[in-house]
Amino acid sequence: MSEVTPTPEKRSLWVRVLLMLLMGLAFHIAVTILGALALVQLVFAAISDGPNERLQHFGRGLGVYLRHITDFVSFAREDLPFPFSDWPSTD
């Protein structure tokens, strides 16, 4: 027997436009953080035996977050990314 998943309620197009603009801003901030993370990891790799594992984990989460934003602004998904939901898990 298959379960029916509830569909999220339809929001106003103007609300979605506002949310898309906010998520676009969040995307740009996240990409800037990703660039800084890449530079820090490069320094870690040059100084030690390899990259920092905690930063690797954060980088994976950041990549999933960027995908969630991309899916939302391209209408591929309706649920809102962080900070309107939990930070994406990479487990």
Residue pairs with C-beta under 8 A, 6 or more apart in sequence:
8 78
8 79
11 19
19 72
19 80
20 72
20 73
23 69
23 72
23 73
23 80
23 81
24 69
24 73
26 69
26 81
27 66
27 69
27 70
27 73
30 62
30 65
30 66
30 69
31 66
33 62
34 59
34 62
34 63
34 66
37 55
37 58
37 59
37 62
40 52
40 55
41 51
41 52
41 55
41 56
41 59
44 50
44 51
44 52
44 55
45 51
57 90
60 90
61 87
61 88
61 89
61 90
64 88
64 89
64 90
65 81
65 82
65 87
65 88
68 77
68 81
68 82
68 88
69 81
70 76
71 77
72 78
72 79
72 80
72 81
79 85
81 88
82 88
